[in-house]
Structures are given as C-alpha cells and as structure tokens.
Amino acid sequence: MNTQSRWKSYYLWAAIIAQIITILQLGNVFQSLGLDAGLVGDIVAGVLQLLVLLGILNNPTDSKDW
C-alpha cells in the first residue's frame, strides 16, 4: 500500500495557495497594492491548469496510475 503524508501532497498545497489567493482577493489586498485582482486569479488558474495538464498534480494514493 502506497501511503504519503498529506503535507507532501501537491493537491494540498495547490488548494492552500488557491484559497490564500482567494482570501487576498476578497480582502482587496491586491487592489491596495495596485495589482489587478482578476489578472492575478487568471495567472494562478492558468498555472494550476498547466500543472494538471502536464500530470504534475495527480493522485498520490494510486501507485499504478497518474
């Protein structure tokens, strides 16, 4: 059985980063820094989609498949 610590999971860290960025967007932190909140969200979404496309974000509990 393949076991992996959840803290070493790419899924967990991608979800944490996405949640932090969402909270910062809701708190208007990016706007106060002079950044476009929509652009920041789009860039993060694009990076996460690229990681999924390349297979970097996959199921760590399945040793046979991605």
C-alpha positions in Angstrom: 0.0 0.0 0.0 1.4 3.4 -1.0 1.0 5.9 1.7 2.1 9.5 1.6 1.9 12.3 4.1 -0.9 14.8 3.2 1.6 17.6 3.8 3.7 16.3 0.9 0.8 16.3 -1.5 0.7 18.7 -4.4 -3.1 18.7 -4.2 -3.0 20.0 -0.7 -0.5 22.8 -1.5 -2.3 23.8 -4.7 -5.6 24.1 -2.7 -4.0 26.1 0.1 -2.3 28.5 -2.3 -5.6 28.9 -4.2 -7.5 29.6 -1.0 -5.0 32.1 0.2 -5.2 34.0 -3.1 -9.0 34.0 -2.9 -8.9 35.4 0.6 -6.5 38.1 -0.5 -8.7 38.9 -3.5 -11.8 39.2 -1.2 -9.9 41.4 1.2 -8.9 43.8 -1.7 -5.2 43.2 -0.8 -4.1 43.1 -4.5 -6.0 46.3 -5.3 -4.4 48.1 -2.5 -1.0 47.0 -3.9 -2.0 48.3 -7.3 -2.5 44.9 -8.9 -5.5 43.7 -10.9 -7.1 41.0 -8.8 -8.7 39.4 -11.8 -5.3 39.1 -13.6 -3.7 37.5 -10.5 -6.5 35.0 -10.3 -6.3 34.2 -14.0 -2.5 33.7 -13.8 -2.8 31.3 -10.8 -5.6 29.4 -12.5 -3.5 29.1 -15.7 -0.5 27.8 -13.8 -2.7 25.2 -11.9 -4.3 24.1 -15.2 -0.8 23.7 -16.8 0.3 21.6 -13.8 -2.8 19.4 -14.3 -2.2 19.1 -18.0 1.4 18.1 -17.5 0.4 15.5 -14.9 2.2 17.1 -12.0 -0.9 17.3 -10.0 -2.1 13.7 -9.8 -3.4 11.2 -7.4 -0.7 10.4 -4.8 -2.6 7.5 -3.3 -2.6 5.4 -6.5 0.8 3.9 -7.2 -0.3 2.5 -10.6 -1.9 5.3 -12.4 -1.4 9.1 -12.6 
